[in-house]
């Protein structure tokens, strides 16, 4: 899979950009704040329909246009090749007046091959993996950072994941509202049964998908990490579901983080039955708190090297190495799931790595179909590698080939 043409209108600092992108390595070279990262952000947005830079879509709309016009349309269009078929994917962010003085709302539209579709139906049709240094939050940040990473990876590679997750979150919102009302006004807890059933059906499927994905990613990441550390460290990715479908031995409340757990033998019905029973057992407690306390919305994932939790005790070098292994594993995992190489996007990564790691990275990405690097220093790449790549200069929101 690779992009053939990218068109941007009113995206970040780009008022207009139209570029053909070759099926090879592209090096985007330039000083900071010139628009290099924005190009990667735009490509990734067309894969995930969210930005890795911000949670607010409004922030990617060109600031000058939004300030001077009550109606602003940001358009991102990619023409790309998937297997033997050509496709056209378009995302529109429409900032429009609401009728209230100086008030605007943002509306998102997505079109695949000219047909308007829900985001949940389109996500995964075009795939990209992004690696930026600030993604160390996946390892060092809060649990929601790790859940977001997992959700974005699964949404691209697993049909229906985005839709099921959206439906789960809607049911969760309704259940929490009912829990709060019951806690404040009283009433029969049986009213929760319809939402318990929805959470059970949807949440169990999410848990099963996450079990499978984390085990597959861990297998791939541990292999890459073993090579990057020359066998000195063993990387593990530990899934800690807020509702754990595995029975606890001897009434044990929790498992130690370094405990090796195999959930691969669980089936969907087992998870559903256990989740339903868990919600029922916690009903009185949750009514008192006004919130749902178990389920995939509270899942956690941790990264261990030689049984040391990298999020709490890892050195900067260990975290960088584990993150690099994770993202390279994600590339191969996505290829295994979809049958297509994702487009690989690497933002200022070479400056964060030592010479050995740079060579390892270039070796791994060399097998893929299309890779885009950004850098402020072309000398970070070997002359041979740079000579076989397209080198583009980016300055002031303009791209010169």
ZAMARGU-4260 file (C-alpha; in steps of 0.2 Angstrom, whole numbers, plus 5000, padded with zeros to 4 digits):
<rodrens>
0) 5000/5000/5000 | 5007/5017/4996 | 5001/5035/4993 | 5002/5041/4975 | 4996/5059/4977
5) 4992/5070/4993 | 4982/5086/4992 | 4979/5098/5007 | 4969/5113/5008 | 4969/5124/5024
10) 4978/5111/5034 | 4989/5118/5048 | 5001/5130/5039 | 4997/5124/5022 | 4984/5134/5013
15) 4987/5123/4998 | 4998/5108/4994 | 4998/5096/4980 | 5012/5083/4979 | 5015/5066/4970
20) 5023/5054/4982 | 5035/5040/4975 | 5034/5022/4980 | 5050/5023/4990 | 5059/5032/5004
25) 5056/5051/5005 | 5067/5062/5016 | 5058/5078/5021 | 5072/5090/5026 | 5071/5107/5034
30) 5072/5118/5049 | 5059/5116/5063 | 5042/5123/5061 | 5042/5123/5042 | 5028/5110/5039
35) 5038/5093/5039 | 5028/5085/5053 | 5012/5092/5046 | 5014/5082/5031 | 5016/5066/5041
40) 5001/5071/5052 | 4990/5073/5037 | 4994/5056/5030 | 4991/5048/5047 | 4975/5058/5049
45) 4968/5049/5033 | 4972/5032/5041 | 4966/5035/5059 | 4954/5051/5056 | 4962/5058/5072
50) 4979/5068/5074 | 4994/5061/5084 | 4997/5079/5089 | 4981/5084/5096 | 4964/5077/5102
55) 4955/5092/5095 | 4952/5091/5076 | 4949/5110/5076 | 4967/5113/5080 | 4973/5106/5063
60) 4962/5119/5053 | 4972/5133/5046 | 4972/5147/5059 | 4972/5162/5048 | 4958/5155/5037
65) 4948/5151/5052 | 4951/5168/5060 | 4946/5178/5044 | 4931/5167/5038 | 4916/5161/5047
70) 4915/5146/5036 | 4932/5137/5033 | 4934/5120/5025 | 4950/5109/5028 | 4952/5095/5015
75) 4964/5081/5015 | 4964/5070/5000 | 4975/5055/4996 | 4975/5044/4980 | 4983/5028/4985
80) 4986/5010/4979 | 4980/4995/4989 | 4984/4979/4981 | 4979/4981/4963 | 4966/4994/4965
85) 4967/5013/4965 | 4957/5023/4978 | 4953/5040/4983 | 4951/5045/5001 | 4945/5062/5007
90) 4942/5070/5024 | 4934/5087/5026 | 4934/5097/5042 | 4920/5110/5040 | 4921/5124/5053
95) 4904/5133/5051 | 4894/5147/5061 | 4881/5140/5072 | 4869/5156/5073 | 4876/5161/5090
100) 4887/5177/5088 | 4906/5172/5085 | 4902/5154/5088 | 4907/5140/5076 | 4905/5121/5076
105) 4916/5108/5067 | 4909/5095/5056 | 4918/5080/5049 | 4915/5071/5033 | 4924/5056/5025
110) 4922/5051/5007 | 4929/5034/5000 | 4930/5034/4981 | 4918/5048/4980 | 4905/5041/4992
115) 4901/5048/5009 | 4903/5036/5023 | 4904/5035/5042 | 4921/5036/5049 | 4919/5018/5057
120) 4916/5011/5039 | 4931/5019/5031 | 4945/5017/5045 | 4957/5003/5040 | 4955/5005/5022
125) 4971/5015/5021 | 4985/5011/5034 | 4999/5020/5041 | 5010/5018/5056 | 5018/5034/5064
130) 5033/5035/5075 | 5037/5052/5084 | 5048/5054/5099 | 5034/5061/5110 | 5026/5044/5108
135) 5036/5039/5124 | 5019/5043/5132 | 5013/5026/5126 | 5025/5018/5139 | 5028/5032/5152
140) 5011/5041/5151 | 4994/5038/5159 | 4983/5022/5155 | 4972/5032/5143 | 4988/5035/5132
145) 4991/5016/5131 | 4972/5013/5127 | 4972/5026/5114 | 4987/5018/5105 | 4979/5001/5106
150) 4962/5007/5099 | 4971/5016/5085 | 4981/5001/5080 | 4966/4989/5081 | 4954/5001/5072
155) 4965/5001/5057 | 4968/4982/5056 | 4952/4975/5063 | 4936/4977/5053 | 4921/4983/5065
160) 4933/4987/5079 | 4930/5006/5078 | 4911/5004/5077 | 4910/4992/5091 | 4921/5003/5102
165) 4910/5018/5098 | 4894/5008/5102 | 4902/5002/5119 | 4906/5020/5123 | 4889/5026/5120
170) 4881/5012/5131 | 4894/5016/5144 | 4889/5034/5144 | 4870/5029/5146 | 4874/5017/5160
175) 4884/5029/5170 | 4870/5042/5168 | 4858/5029/5175 | 4870/5024/5189 | 4871/5042/5194
180) 4852/5044/5194 | 4849/5029/5204 | 4862/5034/5217 | 4854/5051/5219 | 4836/5047/5217
185) 4835/5029/5221 | 4825/5016/5211 | 4827/4998/5205 | 4844/4992/5200 | 4835/4981/5187
190) 4834/4996/5176 | 4853/4993/5173 | 4850/4976/5164 | 4848/4983/5147 | 4864/4992/5148
195) 4873/4978/5157 | 4868/4967/5142 | 4875/4980/5129 | 4891/4982/5139 | 4893/4963/5140
200) 4890/4960/5122 | 4901/4974/5116 | 4914/4975/5129 | 4918/4956/5128 | 4922/4957/5110
205) 4934/4972/5113 | 4942/4962/5127 | 4944/4947/5115 | 4952/4957/5101 | 4964/4966/5113
210) 4969/4949/5120 | 4973/4943/5103 | 4982/4959/5097 | 4993/4961/5112 | 4999/4943/5112
215) 5003/4945/5093 | 5012/4962/5095 | 5022/4956/5110 | 5028/4941/5100 | 5034/4952/5086
220) 5041/4966/5097 | 5050/4955/5109 | 5059/4948/5093 | 5064/4965/5087 | 5069/4971/5104
225) 5080/4956/5107 | 5090/4961/5091 | 5091/4979/5096 | 5098/4975/5113 | 5109/4961/5107
230) 5100/4949/5118 | 5103/4958/5134 | 5085/4962/5138 | 5068/4953/5136 | 5053/4964/5132
235) 5036/4959/5138 | 5019/4968/5134 | 5007/4965/5149 | 4988/4966/5146 | 4979/4971/5163
240) 4961/4971/5159 | 4950/4980/5171 | 4938/4965/5170 | 4950/4950/5169 | 4941/4935/5162
245) 4953/4923/5169 | 4948/4915/5186 | 4958/4920/5201 | 4967/4906/5210 | 4963/4904/5228
250) 4952/4920/5229 | 4967/4930/5224 | 4962/4948/5220 | 4976/4953/5207 | 4991/4946/5198
255) 5009/4953/5200 | 5014/4963/5185 | 5028/4951/5181 | 5016/4936/5181 | 5016/4927/5164
260) 4997/4925/5159 | 4990/4916/5144 | 4972/4921/5140 | 4973/4914/5122 | 4962/4900/5126
265) 4947/4911/5131 | 4932/4912/5120 | 4919/4926/5118 | 4905/4917/5128 | 4917/4914/5143
270) 4921/4933/5143 | 4903/4938/5141 | 4897/4927/5155 | 4911/4933/5167 | 4909/4951/5162
275) 4890/4950/5165 | 4893/4942/5182 | 4905/4955/5187 | 4894/4969/5183 | 4880/4961/5193
280) 4891/4958/5208 | 4897/4976/5208 | 4879/4984/5205 | 4877/4991/5222 | 4895/4998/5223
285) 4893/5006/5206 | 4876/5014/5210 | 4884/5022/5225 | 4899/5028/5215 | 4889/5033/5200
290) 4901/5026/5188 | 4905/5009/5179 | 4921/5002/5187 | 4926/4987/5176 | 4927/4985/5157
295) 4938/4989/5143 | 4937/5008/5146 | 4948/5005/5161 | 4960/4993/5154 | 4979/4995/5156
300) 4994/4989/5147 | 5012/4989/5153 | 5029/4987/5146 | 5043/4976/5155 | 5061/4974/5151
305) 5069/4960/5161 | 5053/4961/5172 | 5057/4980/5176 | 5042/4991/5172 | 5048/5003/5160
310) 5034/5016/5163 | 5040/5018/5181 | 5059/5013/5181 | 5065/5013/5163 | 5079/5024/5157
315) 5077/5035/5143 | 5087/5023/5132 | 5077/5008/5137 | 5061/5018/5134 | 5067/5023/5116
320) 5072/5006/5112 | 5056/4998/5118 | 5046/5011/5108 | 5056/5008/5093 | 5053/4989/5094
325) 5034/4992/5097 | 5032/5002/5082 | 5042/4991/5071 | 5032/4976/5077 | 5016/4986/5074
330) 5021/4988/5055 | 5023/4969/5054 | 5008/4965/5064 | 4997/4977/5053 | 5005/4969/5037
335) 5001/4951/5044 | 4983/4957/5048 | 4979/4966/5032 | 4990/4958/5019 | 4997/4976/5014
340) 5012/4986/5020 | 5006/5001/5029 | 5014/5018/5025 | 5028/5021/5038 | 5030/5039/5045
345) 5045/5043/5055 | 5046/5061/5063 | 5064/5066/5068 | 5067/5049/5074 | 5085/5047/5068
350) 5091/5062/5080 | 5084/5052/5095 | 5094/5036/5091 | 5113/5031/5092 | 5122/5025/5077
355) 5119/5007/5080 | 5100/5010/5082 | 5099/5021/5066 | 5107/5007/5056 | 5094/4994/5064
360) 5080/5005/5059 | 5085/5008/5041 | 5087/4990/5039 | 5070/4986/5046 | 5060/4999/5036
365) 5070/4995/5020 | 5058/4981/5016 | 5042/4991/5016 | 5034/4999/5001 | 5034/5018/5006
370) 5043/5027/5020 | 5043/5046/5024 | 5056/5053/5036 | 5057/5070/5043 | 5074/5077/5048
375) 5083/5094/5051 | 5100/5085/5047 | 5102/5075/5031 | 5119/5069/5038 | 5110/5058/5050
380) 5107/5046/5035 | 5121/5037/5027 | 5126/5044/5009 | 5121/5027/5002 | 5103/5028/5010
385) 5100/5046/5006 | 5106/5043/4988 | 5093/5030/4985 | 5079/5041/4992 | 5069/5056/4986
390) 5075/5071/4996 | 5063/5086/4998 | 5066/5103/5006 | 5052/5110/5016 | 5052/5128/5020
395) 5038/5140/5025 | 5024/5128/5021 | 5032/5124/5003 | 5039/5108/4997 | 5053/5109/4984
400) 5059/5092/4976
</rodrens>
